[in-house]
């Protein structure tokens, strides 16, 4: 499978089975999620804050 344009982004949330909200260099975007399964073990928000 070949995708034309792939933009690096950080997963934020998945409001429903078909879309995800991600944070990219262009800001917060809504993108299509091809796999409509749960994907809970794969789609997890990443904590980027450093602990003191």
DSSP file (Angstrom, degrees, kcal/mol; ACC not computed):
  #  RESIDUE AA STRUCTURE BP1 BP2  ACC     N-H-->O    O-->H-N    N-H-->O    O-->H-N    TCO  KAPPA ALPHA  PHI   PSI    X-CA   Y-CA   Z-CA
    1    1 A X              0   0    0      0, 0.0     2,-0.4     0, 0.0     0, 0.0   0.000 360.0 360.0 360.0 138.2    0.0    0.0    0.0
    2    2 A X        -     0   0    0      0, 0.0     2,-0.5     0, 0.0     0, 0.0  -0.972 360.0-160.4-123.8 130.5    1.3    3.4   -0.9
    3    3 A X        -     0   0    0     -2,-0.4     3,-0.2     1,-0.2     0, 0.0  -0.931  11.6-147.0-109.5 132.0    0.3    6.7    0.7
    4    4 A X  S    S+     0   0    0     -2,-0.5     2,-0.5     1,-0.2    -1,-0.2   0.968  82.3  17.7 -62.7 -58.9    1.0   10.0   -1.3
    5    5 A X        -     0   0    0      2,-0.0     2,-0.5     0, 0.0    -1,-0.2  -0.972  64.6-175.1-123.8 122.7    1.7   12.4    1.6
    6    6 A X        -     0   0    0     -2,-0.5     2,-0.5    -3,-0.2    -3,-0.0  -0.975   7.3-165.1-117.6 125.1    2.5   11.3    5.1
    7    7 A X        -     0   0    0     -2,-0.5     2,-0.1    17,-0.0    -2,-0.0  -0.937  22.8-122.1-112.2 124.4    2.9   14.0    7.8
    8    8 A X        +     0   0    0     -2,-0.5    17,-0.5    16,-0.0     2,-0.3  -0.414  46.8 157.6 -62.4 136.7    4.5   13.2   11.1
    9    9 A X  E     -A   24   0A   0     15,-0.2     2,-0.5    -2,-0.1    15,-0.2  -0.984  41.6-116.1-157.1 161.2    2.1   13.9   14.0
   10   10 A X  E     -A   23   0A   0     13,-2.7    13,-2.8    -2,-0.3     2,-0.1  -0.904  35.6-118.9-105.2 128.3    1.4   13.1   17.7
   11   11 A X  E     +A   22   0A   0     -2,-0.5    35,-0.6    33,-0.2    11,-0.2  -0.437  36.0 169.6 -66.7 133.7   -1.8   11.3   18.4
   12   12 A X  E     -     0   0A   0      9,-2.6     2,-0.3     1,-0.4    33,-0.2   0.772  56.5 -29.2-109.8 -53.8   -4.1   13.2   20.8
   13   13 A X  E     -A   21   0A   0      8,-1.6     8,-3.1    31,-0.1     2,-0.4  -0.984  39.9-132.8-161.6 165.6   -7.5   11.5   20.8
   14   14 A X        -     0   0    0     -2,-0.3     6,-0.2     6,-0.2    29,-0.0  -0.835  17.3-176.2-128.5  92.1   -9.9    9.4   18.8
   15   15 A X  S    S-     0   0    0     -2,-0.4     2,-0.3     2,-0.0    -1,-0.1   0.813  71.8  -7.3 -62.1 -31.7  -13.4   10.8   19.0
   16   16 A X  S    S-     0   0    0      3,-0.8     3,-0.4     0, 0.0    -1,-0.0  -0.880  86.0 -81.8-150.8-175.6  -14.9    7.9   17.0
   17   17 A X  S    S+     0   0    0     -2,-0.3    -2,-0.0     1,-0.2     3,-0.0   0.732 121.0  42.8 -65.5 -23.3  -13.9    4.9   15.0
   18   18 A X  S    S+     0   0    0     14,-0.1    15,-2.6    18,-0.1     2,-0.3   0.618 109.6  46.4-105.8 -15.2  -13.2    6.8   11.8
   19   19 A X  E     - B   0  32A   0     -3,-0.4    -3,-0.8    13,-0.3     2,-0.3  -0.914  52.9-166.4-130.9 157.4  -11.3    9.9   12.8
   20   20 A X  E     - B   0  31A   0     11,-2.2    11,-2.7    -2,-0.3     2,-0.5  -0.985  19.5-133.9-136.1 148.2   -8.4   10.9   15.1
   21   21 A X  E     +AB  13  30A   0     -8,-3.1    -9,-2.6    -2,-0.3    -8,-1.6  -0.913  33.5 178.3-101.9 126.2   -7.2   14.3   16.3
   22   22 A X  E     -AB  11  29A   0      7,-2.8     7,-3.0    -2,-0.5     2,-0.6  -0.896  28.1-130.5-129.6 156.6   -3.4   14.7   15.9
   23   23 A X  E     +AB  10  28A   0    -13,-2.8   -13,-2.7    -2,-0.3     5,-0.2  -0.941  37.3 163.3-109.1 118.5   -0.9   17.5   16.6
   24   24 A X  E >   -AB   9  27A   0      3,-2.5     3,-1.8    -2,-0.6   -15,-0.2  -0.628  57.4 -88.4-122.5-178.2    1.5   18.2   13.7
   25   25 A X  T 3  S+     0   0    0    -17,-0.5     3,-0.1     1,-0.3   -16,-0.1   0.761 129.0  55.5 -63.1 -23.9    3.8   21.0   12.7
   26   26 A X  T 3  S-     0   0    0      1,-0.4    -1,-0.3     0, 0.0     2,-0.2   0.398 121.9-103.5 -87.5   1.6    0.8   22.6   11.0
   27   27 A X  E <   -B   24   0A   0     -3,-1.8    -3,-2.5     2,-0.0     2,-0.4  -0.668  68.7 -15.6 108.0-166.2   -1.3   22.5   14.2
   28   28 A X  E     -B   23   0A   0     -5,-0.2     2,-0.3    -2,-0.2    -5,-0.2  -0.626  69.8-176.9 -79.1 127.1   -4.1   20.2   15.4
   29   29 A X  E     -B   22   0A   0     -7,-3.0    -7,-2.8    -2,-0.4     2,-0.5  -0.861  25.7-133.9-123.2 155.8   -5.5   18.2   12.5
   30   30 A X  E     -B   21   0A   0     -2,-0.3     2,-0.3    -9,-0.2    -9,-0.2  -0.953  33.3-179.1-106.7 128.8   -8.3   15.7   12.1
   31   31 A X  E     -B   20   0A   0    -11,-2.7   -11,-2.2    -2,-0.5     2,-0.3  -0.876  30.0-101.7-129.3 160.7   -7.3   12.7   10.1
   32   32 A X  E     -B   19   0A   0     -2,-0.3     2,-0.7   -13,-0.2   -13,-0.3  -0.598  25.5-145.6 -79.8 137.3   -9.0    9.5    8.8
   33   33 A X        -     0   0    0    -15,-2.6    -1,-0.0    -2,-0.3   -19,-0.0  -0.923   7.9-165.9-104.3 112.5   -8.3    6.2   10.7
   34   34 A X  S    S+     0   0    0     -2,-0.7     2,-0.7     1,-0.1    -1,-0.2   0.896  76.2  64.5 -66.9 -41.1   -8.2    3.4    8.2
   35   35 A X        -     0   0    0      1,-0.1    -1,-0.1     2,-0.0     0, 0.0  -0.760  64.9-170.7 -86.9 112.7   -8.4    0.6   10.9
   36   36 A X        +     0   0    0     -2,-0.7    -1,-0.1   -18,-0.0    -2,-0.1   0.378  52.4 106.3 -87.3   6.5  -11.8    1.0   12.6
   37   37 A X  S    S-     0   0    0      1,-0.1    -2,-0.0     2,-0.0     0, 0.0  -0.055  91.7 -88.5 -71.8-176.5  -10.9   -1.5   15.3
   38   38 A X        +     0   0    0      1,-0.1     5,-0.1     4,-0.0    -1,-0.1   0.941  46.9 178.4 -63.7 -51.5  -10.1   -0.5   18.9
   39   39 A X    >>  +     0   0    0      1,-0.1     4,-3.2     3,-0.1     3,-1.3   0.699  25.0 145.3  56.0  22.8   -6.3    0.1   18.5
   40   40 A X  T 34  +     0   0    0      1,-0.3    -1,-0.1     2,-0.2    -2,-0.0   0.852  68.3  52.1 -60.8 -34.1   -6.1    1.1   22.1
   41   41 A X  T 34 S+     0   0    0      1,-0.1    -1,-0.3     3,-0.0     3,-0.1   0.667 119.3  36.5 -76.5 -14.1   -2.7   -0.4   22.6
   42   42 A X  T <4 S+     0   0    0     -3,-1.3     2,-1.2     1,-0.2    -2,-0.2   0.812 108.8  59.8-102.6 -41.8   -1.4    1.5   19.5
   43   43 A X     <  +     0   0    0     -4,-3.2     2,-0.4    -5,-0.1    -1,-0.2  -0.718  69.4 144.5 -96.1  90.4   -3.2    4.9   19.6
   44   44 A X        -     0   0    0     -2,-1.2   -33,-0.2    -3,-0.1   -31,-0.1  -0.991  53.2-113.3-128.4 131.4   -2.1    6.4   22.9
   45   45 A X        -     0   0    0     -2,-0.4     2,-0.5   -33,-0.2   -33,-0.1  -0.387  34.8-131.9 -59.5 138.9   -1.4   10.0   23.7
   46   46 A X        -     0   0    0    -35,-0.6     2,-0.7    -2,-0.0    -1,-0.1  -0.832   7.6-133.6 -99.7 128.5    2.3   10.5   24.4
   47   47 A X        +     0   0    0     -2,-0.5    -2,-0.0     1,-0.2    -1,-0.0  -0.711  28.3 173.6 -80.4 113.1    3.3   12.5   27.5
   48   48 A X        +     0   0    0     -2,-0.7     2,-0.2     2,-0.1    -1,-0.2   0.428  41.4 108.1-102.4   0.2    6.0   14.9   26.3
   49   49 A X        -     0   0    0      1,-0.1     2,-0.3     0, 0.0    -2,-0.0  -0.566  69.2-124.6 -79.6 141.7    6.4   16.9   29.5
   50   50 A X        -     0   0    0     -2,-0.2     2,-0.3     1,-0.0    -2,-0.1  -0.650  20.4-125.4 -84.8 139.9    9.6   16.3   31.5
   51   51 A X              0   0    0     -2,-0.3    -1,-0.0     1,-0.1     0, 0.0  -0.659 360.0 360.0 -83.5 139.2    9.2   15.3   35.1
   52   52 A X              0   0    0     -2,-0.3    -1,-0.1     0, 0.0    -2,-0.0   0.465 360.0 360.0 -78.2 360.0   11.1   17.5   37.7
